[in-house]
Amino acid sequence: MSSEWASLKIQDLGRIVTGKTPPTSNEHFFGGGIPFLTPTDMVDGEMAVCTSRTLTAEGLASVKNCLVPRGVAVSCIGWQMGKSVLVFQPTVTNQQINTVVVDEVRFDLRFVYYLLSSMRKKIFELGATPTRTPIVNKTTFSQMAIGVPPLSEQRKIAACLSVLDDRITLLRETNATLEAIA
């Protein structure tokens, strides 16, 4: 790691929001236009997601302060622990997800996504125990040590990795088309 890289903690990247699930017994809370992200929506290799469920304004009101404008969502419980996705639109997550609302004046959003994605195994190992469901709480997640280069270097790293991700996406789409033709 370059000496120009700063030694920080995840909490230094921005505000961390732990989600919350509205009471599922109230059907009026679900089916609106606000994305509701759960770990099940987080697919390996996918940078961003489409959620399978949505909330209404009433559902959003029931989970005050859980709407994230954009950021990097990280699953922090169970076998999907450590999966990361980019959140590009106002979204609510469930309680199994911590979202870093990135301070985009100091940090590149896509760089933070790649950084946290690269830490999946470390996040999983931090919460894994032989006797209970693996979990990393907000405090432990927030305190994880990270190394971060200057913003200009973050942008260059994110640009390079984004090109590779775009190529992978194109190849997956091509493969799906070829399979459909076959």
Secondary structure, 3 states (H helix, E strand, C coil): CCCCCEEEEHHHHEEEEECCCCCCCCHHHEEEEEEEECHHHCCCCCCECCCCEEECHHHHHHCCCCEECCEEEEECEHHHCCCEEEECCCEEECCCEEEEEECCCCCCHHHHHHHHHHCHHHHHHHHCCCCCCCECCHHHHHCCEEEECCHHHHHHHHHHHHHHHHHHHHHHHHHHHHHHHC
